[in-house]
Amino acid sequence: MVLMTLTGSAIAQISIPPAMQKSIVSNRLPAHIQLTEAQMKKIMIKKIDLSASRINFTIIKCKDRFNAHVVVEGVVKNTGGLAYSTNANQQSALLYEDNGGRLQLVASQSFQNLAPGAEVKVSYTRPWNRSSPAEGEFPPKYVLVIGFDPDIYIDGNDSNDDSNYGNNRFTRSAAEVNSNWTCK
């Protein structure tokens, strides 16, 4: 499966591993799912809300003043007031690296239930060369996306219906890795 994503004026193709293909849905209800007004009200009242809340960068090992290993960590949080209760393999945290419109899936983490305030993390460790154009002058962006089973809203479980799918994607530039560089 190839997921087509609009990034600016270009379309990026992302190859999705077969085990994750079932979990991918964009940040809106799939067109084949038609919810009644009563169903939407019920979802909004429950206020179950998973959010792609942040992306952290941590330098973990300096090799010299220009080279290090950096951990990129995406955090999905239940920012709603009720527990997110679901079956295994119905949702995943997906972390992409965006190098000028070329998106590549670099890490994924399937998860299940999340209490209010609970988090799930997905991380990727990579070498970083501060002096290279790719990381110094033109550092990548990272995109955290919550991927849901395409039938999540019609599976008969209203405790796994996300009331705000507008916050299921978070993007952050890795430029701060260079601005907070600690290697000497």
DANOR-V561973 format. One record per residue. RES is the residue in three letters. PSI is psi in degrees with one decimal (999 if undefined). OMEGA is omega in whole degrees, 0 to 359 (NA if undefined). D_CENTER is the distance of its C-alpha to the mean C-alpha in Angstrom with 2 decimals. Layout:
RES:PSI:OMEGA:D_CENTER  RES:PSI:OMEGA:D_CENTER
This chain:
MET:137.9:176:18.23  VAL:125.0:178:17.04  LEU:127.2:178:14.41  MET:126.1:182:15.78  THR:132.2:177:13.70  LEU:120.6:178:15.74  THR:101.4:184:15.21  GLY:-122.1:180:18.18  SER:0.3:181:21.18  ALA:155.1:175:20.01  ILE:125.8:179:18.35  ALA:140.1:175:16.14  GLN:128.7:181:16.40  ILE:122.3:176:13.72  SER:125.0:183:15.33  ILE:128.2:177:13.63  PRO:143.9:183:15.33  PRO:-36.9:182:17.75  ALA:-20.1:183:16.60  MET:-7.7:186:13.18  GLN:-36.4:181:14.75  LYS:-22.9:187:15.65  SER:-2.0:189:12.19  ILE:122.5:172:11.02  VAL:140.2:178:11.77  SER:-178.9:186:11.09  ASN:35.9:174:10.89  ARG:164.6:178:14.51  LEU:137.6:175:16.88  PRO:147.1:185:18.05  ALA:-29.9:183:21.50  HIS:-8.5:179:23.31  ILE:116.1:179:22.47  GLN:111.8:180:25.02  LEU:141.3:177:25.01  THR:166.3:177:28.21  GLU:-38.3:179:28.61  ALA:-40.9:178:29.43  GLN:-42.8:179:26.24  MET:-40.9:178:24.15  LYS:-43.9:180:26.30  LYS:-42.7:178:25.74  ILE:-44.7:182:21.94  MET:-34.9:179:22.30  ILE:-40.3:182:24.90  LYS:-29.7:178:22.89  LYS:45.3:170:20.15  ILE:124.0:186:17.51  ASP:107.1:170:14.31  LEU:136.8:182:10.86  SER:137.1:167:8.95  ALA:96.2:196:5.79  SER:-35.5:182:8.81  ARG:164.3:173:9.01  ILE:127.4:181:8.91  ASN:148.2:176:12.28  PHE:130.5:180:14.64  THR:125.8:173:17.63  ILE:120.5:185:20.62  ILE:-24.0:181:21.88  LYS:117.6:177:24.85  CYS:132.1:174:27.05  LYS:-42.7:176:29.18  ASP:-166.6:185:31.08  ARG:-10.0:179:30.78  PHE:-16.7:188:28.56  ASN:139.0:180:26.57  ALA:175.2:170:24.17  HIS:134.0:184:21.26  VAL:136.2:173:18.04  VAL:127.3:174:15.19  VAL:121.1:185:11.73  GLU:124.3:175:9.87  GLY:142.1:183:6.52  VAL:122.9:173:7.70  VAL:133.5:184:7.23  LYS:143.7:171:10.77  ASN:101.4:181:13.35  THR:4.0:179:14.93  GLY:178.5:183:17.37  GLY:-8.8:181:20.90  LEU:160.3:179:20.97  ALA:141.9:172:19.55  TYR:113.5:185:16.93  SER:121.4:189:19.04  THR:177.5:176:18.28  ASN:162.4:177:19.13  ALA:151.5:175:17.55  ASN:25.5:175:15.32  GLN:-6.6:180:14.48  GLN:152.5:181:10.74  SER:149.0:169:8.06  ALA:124.7:184:4.87  LEU:127.6:180:4.21  LEU:122.2:181:4.93  TYR:147.4:171:7.40  GLU:128.9:182:10.61  ASP:108.4:177:12.45  ASN:84.0:178:16.18  GLY:39.8:179:18.01  GLY:-6.8:176:16.40  ARG:99.0:182:16.10  LEU:137.3:177:12.51  GLN:128.7:175:12.26  LEU:120.9:183:9.90  VAL:-19.3:179:10.72  ALA:150.7:176:9.31  SER:152.2:179:8.27  GLN:112.3:173:9.41  SER:149.8:178:11.10  PHE:170.5:183:12.31  GLN:-103.7:186:15.07  ASN:144.5:176:16.68  LEU:121.5:176:15.66  ALA:161.5:176:18.51  PRO:131.1:181:18.39  GLY:-13.3:181:17.06  ALA:154.9:183:15.66  GLU:156.0:169:12.44  VAL:140.0:184:10.58  LYS:147.0:175:9.52  VAL:132.9:184:8.29  SER:160.2:183:10.47  TYR:127.5:177:12.21  THR:132.4:182:15.80  ARG:153.2:173:17.52  PRO:148.4:182:20.93  TRP:128.8:177:21.30  ASN:104.0:184:24.47  ARG:-26.4:183:24.97  SER:-8.4:179:27.94  SER:147.8:178:26.44  PRO:-35.3:183:25.70  ALA:-33.6:180:22.23  GLU:-26.0:182:21.14  GLY:-65.7:184:23.90  GLU:-35.4:183:24.71  PHE:68.2:182:21.62  PRO:151.2:181:18.64  PRO:166.6:169:15.33  LYS:156.6:174:12.35  TYR:140.7:183:8.87  VAL:123.5:176:5.93  LEU:127.3:182:2.36  VAL:139.4:171:2.48  ILE:119.4:178:4.78  GLY:131.3:181:7.51  PHE:153.0:170:10.98  ASP:136.4:183:14.39  PRO:-23.4:182:16.23  ASP:21.7:186:18.96  ILE:-35.4:183:17.22  TYR:-11.6:182:19.33  ILE:23.2:182:22.53  ASP:3.4:179:22.48  GLY:1.5:180:25.01  ASN:105.0:180:22.86  ASP:5.5:175:22.30  SER:5.8:175:20.73  ASN:24.0:179:17.36  ASP:111.6:182:17.35  ASP:121.4:184:14.75  SER:-15.8:181:17.07  ASN:89.2:181:14.81  TYR:3.2:177:12.25  GLY:-13.1:180:12.49  ASN:27.1:182:10.11  ASN:13.8:179:7.07  ARG:136.4:180:5.75  PHE:133.6:181:6.57  THR:139.9:178:8.53  ARG:136.0:178:11.00  SER:142.3:178:14.00  ALA:11.2:179:15.19  ALA:-29.3:182:18.69  GLU:-18.3:175:19.01  VAL:-45.1:180:19.25  ASN:-36.2:182:22.57  SER:-21.7:178:23.66  ASN:27.4:184:23.31  TRP:130.0:183:24.83  THR:-2.4:182:27.04  CYS:136.4:181:28.45  LYS:999:NA:32.19
